[in-house]
Amino acid sequence: MLTVSSVSKRFPGAETPILKDISFTVNAGERVGLIGPNGAGKTTLMHIIAGLDSPDAGSVRLSPPDVRIGFLAQGLDAAPEMPVRAMLFPQEAALHAAEADVERLAAALAHANGDYPALAAEYADALDRLTRLDGEVDLARGEQLLASLGLGDVPLDWPVSALSGGQKTRLGLAAVLAADPQFLLLDEPTNHLDVTALEWLEDWLLDFEGGALIVSHDRTFLDEVADRIVALDERTATARTFEGGYSGYAATIRSELDKQWAQWRDQQVEIARMKADVQFTMAKAIRRENATKNDFQRRLAKKVAKRAKAKETRLNRYLESAERVDKPAPTWGLKLDLGDLPTTGQDVISLEALSIGYDPARPLVREAKGVVRTGERVAVLGPNGHGKSTLLKTIIGDLPPLAGRVRRGASVKIGYLAQEQEILDMDSDALQTIQAASGLNHTDARSFLHYFLFAGDDVFRPIRDLSFGERSRLMLALLVARGANVLVLDEPINHLDVPSRERFEAALGAFQGSVIAVVHDRYFVDRFAHTVWRVEDGQLVEEIRQNLALH
């Protein structure tokens, strides 16, 4: 269904291409995962395939050419005042207009006097248009999709601006699926989906008869749905294809890297041996020549020196040969060190008969009880819209409890990472943000930001111009700069690429403080959570977990 052939792309002013000679195919019934670090060109490639951008070289071919594409972009592109209904059913307005045309023409036909054939033809065209549009607008299916994605309670006349970031993502996904696509381009479809919606989407994709190209950093999701992985390399701007899901890709890369390290170490031993041989032979020739005035012995010494020179030439040829194994290049990854922390008491956060929400008559959670202890990691799970983010905002003090209270232990300093990234000033830049939070001077702040992958003039770019992943990294930098000993994280790994997720997991493993996190990445939860708080149907239920990789 999709053939990408030798696609290359370079942005104006860039020294190197972001995409170079990219080729792969997606057939009907196949689900291909597109992965790579933030900035490797995933979204650019998706835009080229969707026809929103043009390659500098190469081609994209869809078969059949008029295939219906469903494209889910990062971030919902809709006017704030647009109602949910118009987003989900864009053809509904045209349907109502067609109904009005049919009624008008039917009335005109009933009173026709002279131009009957022309009027009848116009009526027939309007009726055909109404029939076609009626088939494209399936209200029942659209509402079923909303319910499956946790939006069943959202009124269809609500403006898009009234939705949360997670709700906007799910509405965009519902709109794509409601259009009955034959080929899917999904850019981070799992962001903001709870586990129930994730599993529903996995089942839907496994039953989907068309092809799908999916950008995702959710490793479990890719293992469940992907037939193949196309991995973009930010250093070479090229792509490789791997059969199977993410785990197969990761195992192959690890095996190749281990083999390259072994070959490189063996090569270094051989190079050291060859260098030592050259030095020994040359030293032997010099000693022999300096030790005698005998012409015969001096001629022998020159022959030894010539052998040493020949060995040196062979060494240089070896160092320059194509067979030489390069040292594995270290990837410039997120370096997250959460630092030394002030000590806290044993009980860090206590929920005491806590009721939360916005309407006292309809609390989202009633009489919740729970304790977070020093060093404990708590994952907050549950369906979207049942109060998880509200619980975090109540814990940090942004929202007052409806009843009960949140008690914080002595010396607790909370670092909050918001799902909607609203803690960032969109008119500021990364450098100003970190300097304001930390008091670091210009040079130290730039060095600090380098650990979070902000290099060169990136630190001066307005935050509104940063990608979602770059904003996530900046918010992590803020947590470190502020020196929190309790982290309250609302979807902390959304928009982070897989290497950054793995480094974030490692940082939390080394973090000595306590963590409360709303997170839907099942791989992350399995490795992270000591305790799970399930928030659903007005209740908070605590589960203690065992045998964690990160303890």
N, C-alpha and C positions, 0 to 999 in steps of 0.2 A: 504493500500500500504506500510505503514511503521509501524513497531511495535518495540518500544524501551522497553526492559524488564530489569529492575533492573541494569542499567548501573552505574558503579562506576569507578572513576579514581582518582589516586593520583600521583602527579609529584614526581620524585626522590628528596629526601631531604626534602620534605614538611611534616609538622607535621600533617596536616589535609587533607582530600580529597577535591578536587575541585568539584567533582560530587559524589553523594551518593544515590544509589538505585533509579535512575531516570527511570520512566516508563510512556509512553503515546503512543498513536496511531495517525496516520494521514491516513484517508481514501481517496479514489478517489473523486475528486471534493471538498475536504476540504482544507482550507487555515488556518494554525495554526501559530499564532504569538509566537515567543520565546523571552521572555524579561527577564531582570535582570540587576543589576548594572554592570558597567565595572569590569571585573575580576571575575564574578560569574561563568564563564565556558561556556558561550554561544558558542563561536567560537570553543572551545575544543569539545563540544558535536557535533557541525556541522562536524568537521573533523572526528570524530568517525563514524558518520552516513555515510559520504562520503567515508569511507574506508581509509582515510589518517592517521588515528591513531587507536590504539586498546584500548578497555576498559580493566581495571584490572579485572572486573567482569561484569556479565550480557551479553546481546546480542542485536544485531540490525538485524532485518529481513525485507527484502524488498520482496514484492510480486507483480509481478513475480520476481524471482531472477535476471533476465536479464533486468530489467526495466532500461530505459535510464534516467540517472540522470543528471540534469543541475545544476551545483554548481557554484554560484557566491561568491567568497571569497572577504574579505576586501582587497583592493589594487589589481591592475591588475598585474598578474604574467606573464609577457611577456618580451622577450629580447628587449632592446631599439631599435635595428635596424630592428625588425620585422615589416613588413608593415601591415597597417590596414587590407588589403585584406586577408593576411594569418591568422590574428587573427579571422576575421569574418568567413572565409571559410577555415578551416584547411584541408579540404578534396580536395581543389581545385588542389593542386599540384599532389595529387594522381590521380585525374581525368585526368589531362593533361598527366600524365605518362601512364594511361590506354588507352587514345586516341592514343598516339604514339605507344603503343604495338599493338593495333588493326590495325592501318595503316601498321605497319611493317609486321605483320603476314598475313594481306590480300595481301600485295605485294608478300610475300613469297609463299602463296598459288597459286597465279597467275602463278608462275614460278616453281611450285613443279614438281619434277620428280619421286622420289621414295618413300619418307616417308610421303605420303599424309595423311593417317589416324591419325598419331601422330600429324602432323602439324594442321590438322583440329580440333582435340581435344583441342590443345593449343589455337587455334583461338577462339573456342567456350568459353573456360574459360575466355579469355581476354575480350570477348564481354559481358559475364555475369558480370564481374567485372566493366566494363565501364557502363553498364546499372544501376547497383546498386549505383555506385558513382554518376552518373548523377542525380539519385533521391535524393541523400543526399545533393547535392550542388544546392541550389535554390538562384541564384544570385538576382533575382527580389525581393524575400522575404527578403533577407538580406539587400538590399538597402532600402526597405520599412521600416524595423526595424530601420535602422540608421536614416532615416528621422523622424520617430515617436519619436525618442529619441533626436532630435535636432542635429544630426550629418550628415544631408543630404549634407552639403557643404564641408565635410571633404574628400579630395581626397583619394581613396583607396590605392594609392601607397605611401602615407605618412608613415614615420616610427612612431611607437608608442611613441618614445621619443619626437616627435613634438607636442603631445597632452597635454592639461592641465590635472590636476588631475581629474576635473569633467568629462572631455571628456573620460579619461581612464576608469572611473567607468561606464560611459554609454556604451562605447565600449564593456567592459566586459559583461554587461547585454545583449547587442544586440547579442554577440557571444553565450551566453547561450541560449537565446530564438531561435536563428537561427538554433541551432542543433536539434530542434524539440523534446525537452525533454518530458518525461512522468511523471517525478517527479522532483520538484524544491527544491533546498536548496539555499536560498538567504540570504547572510549575509550583512545587511545594503544596500539594493538595492536602497533606496531613497536618499542616500547621493549625493549631487550635481545635483539632478534632479530639473528642474524648475516646476512650477505649471502645465503647459501644459503636460509635460512629466509624472509628477506624476499622473495626471488624466488619461492619456493614459494607464499607467501601471496598475492602479486600474481596468480599464475596461478590460484590457487584462487578468488579473488574475481572475476576476469574470467570464470570459468566458472560462477559462482554465479547461479542463476536468480532468486533473491529480491532484495529491496531491501537496501541497506546505507547506514547513516549512520555516518561514520568521523571521529572526532576524531584529528588527527595533525598533528605539526609536521615530519614528514619530507617535504621538498619533492619529492624524486625519487619517493617512493612515491605521493604525490598526483598527480603528473604521469602516472604509469603507470596508476592505477586510477580516478581520479575523473572522472565525467562532468560534474559541476557542483561549484561551491564555494559554501557558505553562510558568509559572513564576518560575525562579530559585532564590533561597534564598542563598545569599553569606555566611550567618552565619551558616546555617545548611547543605549547599551543596545539599539540596533536592529540589524537584519541586512540584508545585501544578498546577492543571488544572482548568480553569474557562471558562464557556460558554460565548460566545459573544466576543465583541471587547474590546479595552482598557478601555473605560469608564465604562463598566460593571465590569471589574476587579478592577478598582480603587475604585468604589463605594462599592464593597464587602469588600475590604481591609480596607477602611475607617470605614465602619460599624463594622467590627470585632474589629478594634483597639479601636473605641469608646466604644464598649461593654466591652472589656478587661479592659480599664481604669476605667469604672464604677464599674465593679466587683472588681477590685483591690482596689479602694477607699473604697467600702463597706467592703471589707475584712480588710483593715487597721483600720476601725472604730471598727470592731468586735475584732480584735487582741488587740487594745488599751483597749477595755472594759474588755477583759479577763485578760490582764496584771494588770489592775487596781483592778479587783476583787481579783486576787491572792495576790497582795500587801496589799489590805485592810484586807483580811482574815488573812494573816500571821501577820500583825501588830496587829490585834485584839488579836490573840493568844498570842503574845509576851507580850502585855500590861496586859492581864489577868493573865498570869503566873507570871509576875514580881510584880503584885499588891497584891499577897496573898501568905500565907504559908499554907493555907488550902489544904489538900491533894485532897479533892473532887474537889475543884475549879481548882487545878493544873491539875487534870486528864481531866477536861473539856477543859482546855486550850490546852492540848496536842491533844485532839480530833479535836479542831478547827485547830490546826497547821497541823494535818494529812489531814484535808479537803483542806487546802490551798495547801499542797503538791500534792494532787490528782488533784486539778484544774491546778496546774503548769504542771503536767504530761499531762493532756488533751490539754493544750495550746501547749506544745512541739510536741505532736502527730499531732495537727492541722497544725502547721508550717511545719512539715515534710510530710504531707499527699499529695497524688497525686491530691486531689481536690483543693489544694491551687492554687490560680491564681498568676502567676508571673507578676511582674511589666513590662509593655511594654518596651522592650529594645529600647533605642534611637539608630537610625541608624547613623553611622558615615558618615555624608554627607558633601558635599562641603560647606565650609563657606566662602562666598564671600562678603567682605566689601570693597567697592570702596573708602571709606574714605572721608576726608575733601578735598575740591577742591579750587584752586584759582579762583576768580571770573572772568567772561568774560563780554564783552559787550552784548547788546541785539541780534545783528546779529553775529552769530558765524562763519558760512561759507556762502559765497555768490558765486553763479555761474553766471558769466556775459558773455553772448553770447559765451558759452564754446563749442568748438568742440574738440573731443578727438579721439584717435586712434594711429595707427602706420604708416599709409600711408596718407599723406596730400590729395592725390587724392581720397581717400576712407575713410573718417572719419566714425567711428562707431556711434557717436552721433554728431549732428550738432546744434550749437547755443542754447545750453541748458541754461535755466534760472531757478534759484531756490535759496531759502534762508532757512538756518537752524538757528533757533533761540534758545536762551538759554533754556535748559531743554527739547527741542523737540526731539522726537524719529521718525526717518525717516526709513521706510522699502523700500529698493530698489528691485523691482520685474521686471521680464521680462524673455524672453526665454534665454537659455544658448547661449553664443557666440555673444550676441548683445551689449556687452560693459559694463556690470555691474561692473565686477572686474576692468576693465580699468578705469572706472569712479572713483572708490575708490582710485586707485593708482595715478590718476591725482590730486584728492583732497588732498592727503597727500604729494604730491610733488615728488613722485617717477618717474612720467612720465610728461614731459612738455606738455602743451596744444598745439593742432594744431592751434587753434585760440581762442580769448577771454581770460578769466583769471579766476582763483579761488582766491577770496579774503578772508583771514582769519582775524577774529576779534582780538582785543587786548587781550593779555594774554592767547591765545588759546594754549593748550598743547595736541597734538593728540596722542592717543594710538591706534595702528593699529594691528589688528589680521588678519593674512593672511590665505586664504583658503588652500594654499599649504603647510603651516607650514614651509615655507622657511626661516622665521625669526629665526629659531632654528639652532644652531650649532650641527650637528649630532655627532660630536666627543666629545662634552662637556657632562656634566650631569646636573641634576636639581639644585643641590647645587651651582655649579660654575655659572650657568646661573643667578640665583637669586642674588647671591653675587655681580656679575659684574653689575647687573642692579640697585641694591639698596644700596650697600655698607654695608649691614648687616654683622655682624660677624658670625662665624660658628654656634654658638648655636642659635642665633636669626634667622638666615636663615633657619635652620632646623625646628624651631618652626613655622616659617611663612609657610613653605612648608607643614607642617602637616595639616594646614587649607585646603589645596588643595589635601588632601588624599595621600601625599607622606610620608610614615612612614618607620622607621628603615633604612635599607640599600637601600631602593628604591631611595633615594636622590643621591646615587653614581652610579646608573646604567646609562650607556651611553644612550643618547637620541635616538640613532638609535635602541636601544633594547626596547624602550618604545612602548606600544600600541598606536594606533591613539587616543584613548580616553585620555590616560595619557599625550600625547603631547598637546592635546587641553587644559587640565587642567593646564599644565605648561605655556602655552601661556596666559591663563587668569591670572595666578599668575604674569606674567611679566607686564601685564597692570596695576595691582594693585600696584606692586612695583615701577613702573615709575610715578605714580601719575597723570595720564591723566585726563583732564576735558572735552575732546571730544573723544568719542570712535568711531572708524571707523572699522567696523567688517565685514569680508568677510566669510559668512557661519559660524557664531560663535558657533553654537550648533551641527555641524556635529561631530559624534563620541562620543558625550556626552550621557550618559544613562539618562533615564527619571527623576530620582531624581535630577541629576545634572542640567538638563534642567530647572526643576522647581525652583531650587535654583538660577540659573542664571537669570531666569525671575524675581524672587523676588528681586535680587540684582539690576537689571536694574530699577525696580520699585522704589527702594530707592535712586538710583543714581541721583544726582542733576545736573549733566552735560548733554550734548547733545549726541545723538547717531545716527549714520548713519550705517545701517546694510543691507547687502545683505543676505537674508534668504528666504528659500522656505518652511519652516515648517508652515503650515497654522494655526495651533493652536497657535503657537508662535506669528505670525503676528497679529492675532485677538486680542491677549491680550497686544501686545506691541506697535503697530504703531499708532502715532498721524497722521502721513502723509505718503502717499505712493508715491514714484517716480517710474513710469513705464517707463522702457527703452526698446524700441522696434522699429525696422525699422528706426533707425537713429534719433528718437525723444525721448525727456524726457517730460512726462506728469505728472503733480502733482495732487494728490487727497487728500483731507482733510477728515479724518475719525473722527467719534464721538463715545461716549459711550464705552470707553475702560476700561478694568478691571484694567490695570496698568496706572495710570495717576498721 
